[in-house]
Amino acid sequence: MGMHNEAAASLEGRPFQDEVFTTEIGTYRTKRMGLAKRVVDAWRDMRASTRRLIGENPSEGRLLFYILLSDMVFFLSWSLKAVVAPSLGAKAMLPAEIGLWLVAALFLRTATIYGFSAILGLVLRLFGGSGMGKPTRAGVFWGSFVAAPFGLFFAIVTVIFSSLETTFPILQDDFISDLPYWASLIPFVYFISAGVAEAHRFKQTFPVFAGMTATAMVLWFLALYLRANGII
């Protein structure tokens, strides 16, 4: 019956029905996907997932929805790490007003990522990128949301480390206790790098990923230096 419909459509000069065309990974899918399936699709191939999202010409409201969802996961993960079960090393550094800091971070994060997207788009265009503002935001916002579950996972790892510190004193070491924090940044930087690399039509993701990683490390060490000297 399907072969008959295809033949009839071909004879009449009409394209075959779109509804039967699906792909596991790619930029074209006529059936509406659930959000969870979209995220899994992005984990498999972030560039193809971003290409598909940009091809759908998403509204600004839809992009804002993605970043607000990632904000919620960010708030949950940092609440677990900083309030519910902070490590012994973190307790010594956390201010008493940590709850207010987390709420402020939740509200400021969206504006910060909007600014980050604008600056990143400008820098990538200076290096030959062809993406405009909205495709860049799509790559950054979608990448941030796709990476959010990894941040929550490493927050849970931090909670586990914290609960075992008295049993295994090695977990109190600053390097060990900070390891989940560093590890959570890797998927965040990677998925955003892959998203904007696709948005700006770069052939490879690695140069963007390496550049963003190097910049993040420089800013991190600068913050540590300023903190050590009492500037911040």
N, C-alpha and C positions, 0 to 999 in steps of 0.2 A: 504493500500500500504506500509506504514511504517512497519507494523507487518510482511508483506511478505518479505521485504528486510532484516529485522532482522533475521527472520527464515532462509532465504537463506544464510545469512552470517554465521549464527551459524552452519548450515549443512556443509558449505564448510570449516569450521575451521578457519574462519577469524573473527577478532573482529568487533563489530558493528561500524558503521561510527562515528568517533569522533565529527564531525561537529554538531551533535544534542545534545551533552553533554555540558551543561552550569550550572554554579552555581552563586548565588548572591554574596556569600562570600566564599573564599577558595583559595586554592593554584593552582587549575587546571582550566583553561578555554582555549578552543581551539580557540575561536573567538577573534580577536584582539580588545582590549578595548581602548577607547580614554583616554587621560590623565586625563580629568576631572572625568571620571567614576572611574578611578583608585584611584584618591584622595578620592572620596566619599566612595569607597570600603575600603580604609585605615581608614577613620574616623569611619566606622562601626566596623572594626576589624583590627587593625594595625598589629598585629602579623601574622594573616593569609595573609595579603597583603604583608608583608615583606617576609614571607616564599615563596610566589608565585614569588616574584621578584628574590630572591636568586636562586630559582629553574630554572629560565630562564637564569641563568649565564650571567648577563648583562655585557656589555663591560665597560671599564673604561671611555670611552667617554660618554656613556649613564649616568653613575653615575655623571660625571662632569656636564652634561647637567642639571641634577636635582639640583645640588648645585648652579649652575649659575643662574637658575631660582629663587631659593630661595634668592640668593643675590640681584636680581633685586627687589623682593618684599620687602626685608629688607631695601633696599635703599629708596624705595617709602614710606614705612611706617615711617621710621625715618625722611625723608624729611618733611612729613606731621607734625610730632610731634615737630620737632626742628626748622623748617624753615617757613613752611606755616602758622601754627597757634600754636606757643609754648605757654604754660601756663605762667602766670606772674612769678611763681616761677622758671620755667625753663629759662626765659629770663635773670634772674639775674645771672645764672650759665653758660650760653652758651658763649663760646668765639666768638670773631668777625669772626674768620676763620672757622666757623662751616661748611661752604660748603666744604672746603678743608678736614676737618675731615671726613665728610661723604664720599667723594670720596676715601680717603685713606682706610676707613673702607670697602668700596665696594671691593677694590682690595685686601686687606689683609684678608678679611673674608674667602675666599676660602682656602688660605694657612693655616689659623688658624684652620679651621674645618678639614683639612687633618691631621694636627698635633694632634688635639683633638681626632680624630678617632684612631690614632695610640696609643696614651696614654691610651684611654679608653679600647681599645682591650687588651692591656697588663695587665691593672688592672683587667679586667673581667677574663682573663685567670688565673691570680693569685688566683681568687676566684672560680675556677672550670669551667670557661667557655671553650667552645670548638671551638669557631669561629676563623677563620683566618682573615687576613687583609682585603680581599675583601668583605666577608660577613659583617664584622663590618662596613666598609665604606658604604655598601648598606643600612644597618640599620640606620646609622647616616645621610647620605645624603638624603635618602628617607624620614626619619622622619623630617628633617629640612624643606624639601619642603612641606610636608603634613601640617606642623604647620604654614607655612608662611601666609596663608589666615587669620589665627587667629591674627597674628601680625598686619596685615593690618586692620582688624576689630577694634582692640583696639586702633590703631592709629586714626581711624575715631572717636572713642569714645573720645579720647583725644582732638581732634579738636572741638567736640561738647562741651566738658567741658570748653575749652578755650573760646569759643564764648559766653558762659553763665556766665562767672566769674563775670562780672559787675552786672548782674541781680541777681545772687545767690552767695553772697560773700563766702559762705561755701565752694564753689568749689576752692577757693584760698588756702585752707588749704593744707599743704604739703602732708598729708596722703591721702587726697582725690585726689589731682592732680597726685600723684605718683601711685595711685591704678591701673590704666590701664597698666602702665609699668610692675608692678608685675604680674598682671593677664595674660599678654601676654607671660610671661615666663612659665606658667603652661603647656599649650599645647605643647610648644617647648620641655620642659624637658620630658613630658609624652611620646610623639610620638617617640622621640629618644630612650627613655628607653625601650619602647615596641619593637622597631626595633632591638636594640642590644640584648635584652633579647632573642628574637627569633633567632637571628644570632648565639648566644652562647648557645642556647638550654637550657636556664633556664626554669624551670617549671612555675615560677611566675614572673610577671613584677614588682611587688611592691618593692622588695628589691633593684632592680636597680634604680627605680624611687626615692626611699627614699635616697639612697646613693648619687645620682646626685643632688637631691634637697639640701641635707645637705651640700654638697661640694660647690654648688652655693651660699648658704647663707653665708658660712664661707668666701669665696672669696669676696663677696659683702661687708660684714662688715669690712674685712681687707682693702678693697679699701676706704671705708668711713673713717676708722681710719687714713690711710696714707694721705688722702686728708685733714682731719681736722688738722693734724700736719704739713701740708705744704710739705710733702715728694713728693707727686705727684700733 
